[in-house]
Amino acid sequence: MQRTDPRPGPLRQAGEGVPTVRRLERPSAAEIHGLAELLVDCVEGGASVSFMHPLSLEKATAFWSRVAADAAAGGRALFVVEDDEGIVGTVQLVLDLPENQLHRADVSKMLVHRRARRRGLGAALMAAAETFARETGRTLLVLDTASPDAERLYARMGWQSCGVIPRYALLPSGEPCATRFFYRDLGSS
């Protein structure tokens, strides 16, 4: 769905200006479609999130269908935030890890639509993921990013950088990019 008005639509809010983040335990076909549109937008915007440009809606939908099945099976927790036009942000906690790593989770695919950036959605999504992790006994979270904007967000939220790997992945355009790894020790916060 193309947006013709460049101004962002109003967010669904929990009060006091805090965006409402909700967990999708069994994503519907419409929610999977919304997540696919979000992923396509992020890849078109240059985000290094495992996909190359151009990303078809069909390929994005197939990806989110697999994520939805894993979320329904309890292998991951999937969170979204919406505005009047639909899903504008998401993050996942990958919970299905080897038995010697059940104290931690991987944060994956923290995405915010270009029309909704700089409105606190990334921070709200990360806070929801951290809260869920604590509630489920996860004391260590890890993630990686190739985005300087995301790096600043994670640092503001108390995440610790633990290094950069050059040429770790490709940008959607095909050029190599470095990736910074972060961790958050929830047991000490």
C-alpha positions as CSV (number, residue, x, y, z in Angstrom):
1,M,0.0,0.0,0.0
2,Q,1.5,3.3,-1.0
3,R,1.1,6.3,1.2
4,T,0.5,9.5,-0.7
5,D,0.5,11.8,2.3
6,P,4.1,12.2,3.6
7,R,2.9,13.0,7.1
8,P,2.8,10.0,9.5
9,G,-0.6,8.8,10.7
10,P,-1.4,8.8,14.4
11,L,0.0,6.0,16.4
12,R,-2.0,3.7,18.6
13,Q,-1.0,4.7,22.1
14,A,-1.1,3.3,25.5
15,G,-1.4,6.7,27.1
16,E,1.1,9.5,28.0
17,G,2.3,9.4,24.4
18,V,3.7,5.9,24.7
19,P,3.1,3.8,21.6
20,T,1.2,0.6,22.2
21,V,3.3,-2.5,21.5
22,R,1.5,-5.8,21.3
23,R,2.7,-9.4,21.1
24,L,1.5,-11.4,18.1
25,E,1.2,-15.0,19.3
26,R,-0.6,-16.3,16.3
27,P,-0.3,-13.7,13.5
28,S,-3.2,-13.5,11.1
29,A,-2.9,-13.4,7.3
30,A,-3.5,-9.6,7.4
31,E,-0.8,-9.2,10.1
32,I,1.7,-11.3,8.0
33,H,0.9,-9.1,5.0
34,G,1.5,-5.9,7.1
35,L,4.8,-7.3,8.3
36,A,5.8,-8.1,4.8
37,E,5.0,-4.6,3.6
38,L,7.1,-3.3,6.5
39,L,10.1,-5.5,5.5
40,V,9.8,-4.4,1.9
41,D,9.8,-0.8,2.9
42,C,12.9,-1.2,5.2
43,V,14.9,-3.1,2.5
44,E,13.9,-0.4,-0.1
45,G,15.2,2.2,2.4
46,G,18.6,0.4,2.5
47,A,18.3,-1.6,5.8
48,S,20.7,-4.6,6.0
49,V,18.2,-7.1,7.4
50,S,19.1,-10.3,5.5
51,F,17.4,-9.4,2.2
52,M,18.5,-7.9,-1.1
53,H,16.8,-5.2,-3.1
54,P,14.4,-5.6,-4.8
55,L,12.6,-7.7,-2.3
56,S,9.3,-9.0,-3.6
57,L,6.2,-8.9,-1.4
58,E,5.9,-12.7,-2.0
59,K,9.3,-13.4,-0.6
60,A,8.7,-11.1,2.3
61,T,5.4,-12.8,3.0
62,A,7.0,-16.3,2.9
63,F,9.6,-15.1,5.5
64,W,6.9,-13.7,7.8
65,S,4.8,-16.9,7.4
66,R,7.8,-18.9,8.7
67,V,8.3,-16.4,11.6
68,A,4.5,-16.6,12.4
69,A,4.7,-20.4,12.6
70,D,7.7,-20.2,14.9
71,A,5.9,-17.6,17.1
72,A,2.8,-19.8,17.3
73,A,5.0,-22.8,18.3
74,G,6.7,-20.7,21.1
75,G,10.1,-20.5,19.4
76,R,10.1,-16.7,19.3
77,A,8.1,-13.7,20.6
78,L,7.0,-11.3,17.9
79,F,6.0,-7.7,18.8
80,V,4.5,-5.0,16.7
81,V,3.4,-1.4,16.9
82,E,0.8,0.1,14.6
83,D,-0.6,3.4,13.3
84,D,-3.9,4.0,11.5
85,E,-2.4,2.5,8.3
86,G,-1.2,-0.7,9.9
87,I,2.0,-2.2,11.3
88,V,4.9,0.3,11.4
89,G,7.3,-1.5,13.6
90,T,8.4,-4.9,14.8
91,V,11.0,-6.8,16.8
92,Q,11.5,-10.5,17.7
93,L,13.0,-12.4,20.5
94,V,14.4,-15.7,19.3
95,L,13.8,-18.0,22.2
96,D,14.4,-21.5,20.7
97,L,18.1,-21.8,21.6
98,P,20.3,-24.8,22.6
99,E,19.8,-26.1,26.1
100,N,23.0,-24.5,27.4
101,Q,21.7,-21.1,26.3
102,L,18.2,-21.0,27.7
103,H,19.1,-18.0,29.9
104,R,19.4,-15.7,26.8
105,A,17.5,-14.7,23.7
106,D,18.5,-13.2,20.3
107,V,16.9,-9.9,19.3
108,S,16.1,-10.0,15.6
109,K,14.5,-7.9,12.9
110,M,13.9,-4.6,14.8
111,L,12.3,-2.7,11.9
112,V,10.5,0.6,11.8
113,H,8.8,1.9,8.7
114,R,10.3,5.0,7.1
115,R,7.1,6.9,7.6
116,A,7.2,6.3,11.4
117,R,10.8,6.9,12.3
118,R,12.0,9.3,15.0
119,R,8.8,8.8,17.1
120,G,10.1,6.5,19.8
121,L,8.9,3.3,18.2
122,G,12.3,1.5,18.3
123,A,12.7,2.3,22.0
124,A,9.1,1.1,22.7
125,L,9.6,-2.1,20.8
126,M,13.0,-2.8,22.6
127,A,11.5,-2.0,26.0
128,A,8.6,-4.5,25.3
129,A,11.1,-7.2,24.2
130,E,13.3,-6.6,27.3
131,T,10.2,-6.8,29.6
132,F,9.1,-10.1,28.0
133,A,12.6,-11.5,28.3
134,R,12.7,-10.7,32.0
135,E,9.3,-12.2,32.5
136,T,10.4,-15.4,30.9
137,G,13.7,-15.7,32.8
138,R,16.0,-14.5,30.0
139,T,18.8,-12.6,31.6
140,L,21.0,-11.9,28.6
141,L,20.0,-10.5,25.2
142,V,22.2,-10.2,22.1
143,L,21.8,-8.5,18.7
144,D,23.7,-7.1,15.8
145,T,23.1,-4.1,13.6
146,A,24.6,-2.4,10.6
147,S,22.7,0.9,11.3
148,P,24.3,3.8,13.0
149,D,20.9,5.1,14.1
150,A,20.1,1.7,15.7
151,E,23.6,1.7,17.3
152,R,22.8,5.1,19.0
153,L,19.4,3.8,20.2
154,Y,20.8,0.6,21.7
155,A,23.6,2.6,23.5
156,R,21.0,5.0,24.9
157,M,19.0,2.0,26.2
158,G,22.0,0.6,28.1
159,W,23.2,-2.0,25.6
160,Q,26.9,-2.7,25.5
161,S,28.8,-2.9,22.2
162,C,31.2,-5.8,22.0
163,G,32.7,-5.4,18.7
164,V,32.5,-4.8,14.9
165,I,33.0,-7.3,12.2
166,P,34.0,-5.7,8.9
167,R,32.2,-6.9,5.7
168,Y,29.9,-9.1,7.8
169,A,26.9,-8.7,5.5
170,L,25.7,-7.0,2.4
171,L,23.5,-3.9,2.2
172,P,20.4,-4.4,0.0
173,S,22.4,-2.7,-2.8
174,G,25.0,-5.5,-2.7
175,E,27.9,-3.6,-1.1
176,P,29.5,-5.1,2.0
177,C,28.9,-3.5,5.4
178,A,30.3,-3.8,8.9
179,T,28.1,-5.1,11.7
180,R,28.3,-4.1,15.3
181,F,27.3,-6.7,18.0
182,F,25.6,-5.7,21.3
183,Y,24.5,-7.4,24.5
184,R,22.3,-6.4,27.3
185,D,22.7,-8.1,30.7
186,L,19.2,-8.0,32.2
187,G,20.4,-9.7,35.4
188,S,22.3,-6.6,36.4
189,S,19.8,-3.9,35.4
